[in-house]
Each structure stands twice: as C-alpha cells, then as structure tokens.
Amino acid sequence: MTGGAATLLLVTAAGIVAGLCFGLTGPLSNVVRAKLGPMESAFLLHFVGTVVTLVPLLLFSRAGAAQLHTLPWYTYTAGMLGVLAILMLIYMIPRIGIAPTMALVTGVQLLTAAVLDHYGALGVEARLLTLDRVAGFVLVLGGFALLVRR
C-alpha cells in the first residue's frame, strides 16, 4: 500500500470513528437530558470530556500553558460553540428524531465547511466551491426534507 493510499485509509477510518462519535453524542446527551435536564446534560458531557483529556494533556503536552496567550481570541469560542451545539441537539432530538436532527446538522456542517474551505478561513487551505459540491449540499438537505416528512 502506498503512502497516499495508507493515509487515505487512516483518514477514512478517522472519519468513520468521528461520525460514530457525533452520531452517538446527541442521543446519549438526550438520555441524560430526560433524566436530569438540558444544562446538566451539556455540563456532564463537557465535564467528562475535560476529565478524559486532562490525563493525556498532563502526560504528553509539549506546548504547555505558556503558549495559551499566543492563540487568537476567537479560538476560545470553540468550547462555547460545542456547548451550544449539544444544547441544540438535546432540543431537536425529542422533537424531530435522531436521523432528521443529524441530517440537518450534517448538512449545515458541510455548508459551513465548504464556505470556510472556499475562502481559506481559519487557517485551512482554500478549496473552491464547485457545482458538484453545491449539488452534494442540495442532496443532503433534500435527505433532511425526506426524513422529517410524516
């Protein structure tokens, strides 16, 4: 297997794992919401995430806290956006179901990613928005429309 093929295989596997994680995070948070409430669910998710990342951070991080001041201010909004995203999933899932929720969220994620790619925003390499990519978004959003139909 060539280096490019091996990299593609690893990236694909990582994407599958991430997709499974994202696909399960909302429903699991919704279970906690049903027992405790939405804010408690969002807190628990992020608290556990903090605990899980703290040990490797302390053991393996080379950058250290001394480098925090070098980050652009807007990078700190990622945590807030994560909490907001979980709260929105918790709100949506009991109202429209898991599949329609994830279809809409995925469609908007793809559109956001395409815009960021197109302009090379937030440090990513610019990749132009093509008609093929636009057609892909239309298909995803069409899938959402089919999923919410009763």
C-alpha positions in Angstrom: 0.0 0.0 0.0 1.4 3.4 -1.0 1.9 6.2 1.4 -1.0 8.1 -0.1 -3.4 5.1 0.0 -2.4 4.4 3.6 -3.0 8.0 4.6 -6.4 7.9 2.8 -7.3 4.7 4.6 -6.4 6.2 8.0 -8.2 9.4 7.3 -11.3 7.4 6.2 -11.1 5.3 9.4 -10.8 8.5 11.5 -13.8 10.0 9.7 -15.9 6.9 10.4 -14.9 7.0 14.1 -15.7 10.7 14.3 -19.1 10.2 12.5 -20.0 7.4 15.0 -19.0 9.7 17.9 -21.0 12.6 16.6 -23.9 10.3 15.8 -24.0 8.9 19.4 -23.2 12.1 21.3 -26.6 13.8 20.7 -28.7 10.7 21.5 -26.7 9.9 24.7 -26.9 13.5 25.8 -30.6 13.3 25.2 -30.9 10.3 27.6 -29.2 12.5 30.3 -31.5 15.4 29.4 -34.5 13.2 30.0 -33.3 12.3 33.5 -31.5 15.5 34.6 -32.2 18.4 32.3 -30.6 20.1 29.3 -28.0 22.2 31.1 -27.0 19.2 33.3 -26.6 17.1 30.2 -24.4 19.7 28.4 -22.3 20.1 31.6 -21.9 16.4 32.1 -20.8 15.9 28.5 -18.1 18.6 28.7 -17.0 17.7 32.2 -16.4 14.1 31.2 -14.6 15.3 28.1 -12.4 17.6 30.2 -11.5 14.7 32.6 -10.8 12.3 29.7 -8.4 14.8 28.0 -6.8 16.1 31.2 -4.6 13.0 31.8 -3.1 12.8 28.3 -2.7 16.6 28.4 -0.7 16.5 31.6 1.4 13.5 30.5 2.1 14.3 26.8 1.6 18.0 26.1 4.7 19.8 25.0 3.2 23.2 24.4 2.1 23.8 28.0 0.0 26.7 29.4 2.8 29.1 28.5 1.6 29.1 24.8 -2.1 29.9 25.5 -1.5 33.6 25.1 -0.4 33.0 21.5 -3.8 31.8 20.4 -6.2 34.2 18.6 -9.0 35.3 20.9 -11.7 33.7 18.7 -10.3 30.2 19.1 -11.6 30.2 22.7 -15.2 30.3 21.3 -14.9 26.7 20.2 -15.8 25.4 23.7 -18.8 27.7 23.8 -19.9 26.6 20.4 -19.6 22.9 21.5 -21.9 23.5 24.4 -24.4 25.4 22.3 -24.3 22.6 19.7 -25.1 19.9 22.4 -27.9 22.1 23.7 -29.4 22.4 20.2 -29.1 18.6 19.7 -30.8 18.0 23.0 -33.6 20.3 22.0 -34.1 18.9 18.5 -33.9 15.1 19.0 -37.0 14.6 21.1 -38.9 16.9 18.7 -37.9 15.5 15.3 -35.9 12.4 16.0 -32.2 11.4 15.7 -31.9 10.9 11.9 -33.5 14.2 10.9 -31.6 16.1 13.5 -28.3 14.6 12.4 -29.1 15.1 8.7 -29.8 18.8 9.2 -26.8 19.3 11.5 -24.5 17.4 9.0 -25.9 19.4 6.1 -25.1 22.7 7.8 -21.7 21.4 8.9 -20.9 20.6 5.3 -22.1 24.0 4.1 -20.1 25.8 6.8 -17.0 23.7 5.9 -17.4 24.5 2.2 -17.6 28.2 2.9 -14.5 28.0 5.2 -12.7 25.9 2.5 -13.7 28.3 -0.3 -12.2 31.3 1.5 -9.4 29.5 3.2 -10.7 30.8 6.5 -9.4 29.9 10.0 -6.1 28.7 8.6 -7.3 26.0 6.2 -6.1 25.7 2.6 -8.5 27.3 0.2 -10.6 24.8 -1.9 -13.0 26.4 -4.3 -16.7 25.7 -4.0 -17.7 23.8 -7.2 -21.1 23.0 -8.7 -20.5 19.3 -7.6 -20.1 20.4 -4.0 -23.2 22.6 -4.2 -25.2 19.6 -5.6 -24.0 17.5 -2.7 -25.4 20.0 -0.2 -28.7 20.1 -2.1 -28.8 16.3 -1.8 -28.1 16.3 1.9 -30.7 18.9 2.6 -33.2 17.0 0.4 -32.5 14.0 2.5 -33.3 16.0 5.6 -36.6 17.1 4.0 -37.5 13.4 3.3 -36.5 12.4 6.9 -38.8 14.9 8.5 -41.8 14.2 6.3 -44.6 12.2 8.0 
